[in-house]
């Protein structure tokens, strides 16, 4: 017997009372379909609780915006609570309370779907199709400035961004009037 992809599958087995036992291949196929719908397989989800995987790079702590079908990191807009230790590792000034801020995104299926973490984040290693938040080269950023100007025109400053960082992005980087 073949499945819809043309692969051979074994016929159903019977249990000791003559009842049919589910196809192991069908079960795997259904699990795969469920994972595809959800987007994150269990082996990746199981990493979400392991804080030791975090490299403390801080790249997930920069504002991201959807531009031309991809999530783009804005290096001018770090979270106002992002800090760097003397050894260069990122640290959060409100880490124990981060989930109460209303803007910090925990490692979760929802955050993964939004591509809020870098493509090389250890939490998402091996996740098929995950592109993650992209850091643009200077040339790419320059080419996207017209699009970013449209996105940020009259957009209010997010609560998680420092006023000086917002003003620098709006006025200096994008060349927009300060009132948006």
N, C-alpha and C positions, 0 to 999 in steps of 0.2 A: 504494500500500500504506500502511496506517496502523499506528502502534504501539499499545500497550495504552492510551495516553492519548488516542488519537484523532488524533494529529498525523500528517501525511504524512511518509513516509520513502521515500527512493529505493530502487529495487530493487538487488540486489547487482550489482556490476560484475565483469567477468571480467578476469583478467590476460592477458598476451600468449599464454599457453599454454592458455587456455580455462578455467583454474581460477577459482573464485569468490574475490572479494576481500571481506573483511568489510565490513559496513555501517558507514560512518562514524558514522551516528546511533546504531547499536547499540553501537558502541565507546564513544561518549560516554555513552550511557545506562548501560552497565555500569560505566564509570569513576565516574559519578555515584552509582550504587548502592554501589560500594565505598567511596567517600568518605563516604556517609551511614552505612554500617556502621561505618567507622572513626571518623567524626565530624569529621575535620579534613581539608579539602582540601589538596592539595600547595602551593598558593600561600600558604596560611596557615602550613603546616609549614615552608616555606622561610624564614619570618621568625624562627623559633625561635633560630637561631644568630646573629642580628644584634643584638648588645647595644646598639647605638646607638638602637634603638627604645625602650628603657626610659626612662620619664620620671622615674624615681627618686622615685615618689610614696610608696612604702613600703606601699601598701594590701594588697599580696599577702603582706606579712610579718606580718599579724595573723591570729590564730587564727580559723578558720571552723568553723561547726557547721551541720549540716543541721537546719532547723526548718521544718516544714510545707511540705516540698517545695522549699525553696530554701536555698542556702548563705548563711549570715549571718555577716558580719564582726563580731568581738567587739573593739571598740576598747580594752577593758580588758586584752586579752591580746596584746601585741606579742611577737614573737620576742625572746628575751633578747639577741640580737646586732644588733638593729635600732638604728641611731643616726641622728641627723639632723645634717647639716652646718650651718654658720652661714647658708648661703644657703637653708635649708629643704628641700634635697633629702635623700632617704633614702640611707643607706649601711649596708652590712653589715660588721660588725667582723671577720668571718671569711670574707669573700667568696671568696678563692682556695681555701678549704677547705670551702666550703658543702656540696658534694656528699658530703663525708665525714661530715657531722654526722648523717645518717640521718633528718633531718626536713625539710630544706629541699627544696622541690619545684621542680625545674627546669621550664622551659617545655617541656612535652611533651604528647603526646596524653593520657596518663594524668592529668596535672594539669588539663588542659583539661576532660576528662570529669567531673572532680570539681568543676569550677567554682571553682578556687582563686584566680582572678585577677579583678579588677574588670571589669565589663561594658565599660568604655571603654578597656581595655588595648590599646595599639597593636599588640601581637603578635596579637591576636584580632580586629582590626578586620575587619568584613565577614563574620564567621563566623555564618552563619544559625542562629538559635535559641540562641545562647550568651547566657546570662543573667548569669553571673558572680557573684562574691561581692557580696552586697548590704549596704550600710551602712544601718542602720535610723535612722529619726528617733527622737527621745526618746519620742514617743508610741507608735510601733511597738514600741520596746524594752520600754516599760512593759507594753504589752498581751501581750507574749511572755514576760514574766518567769515566770509559772507553768510554762510549757513548759520554759524554760531551767532553772528550779529542778529539775524532774524529770530533765532531761538531766545536770545537774552533780551531783546528789545522789550522794554516795559515789564520784564519779569521781576518779581520782588525777590529780595535777598532771602535765601533760606535761613532758617533759625540756626542751623548748625555751622554756618560760615561766619567768620569774623568780618566786621564791617570793612576793615582796611583791605582784606583779601578780595572781597566783593568789589570794592571801588577800584582796586588795581586791575581786576579782570575787565570790568565794564569800561572804565575810562582809558587805562593805559594799554591793555592788551587788545581789546576789541574796538577801541576808539568810539564808543557810544557816549552820548551825553550822560551826565551823572544821574539824571532823573529817569534813565532807561531809554 
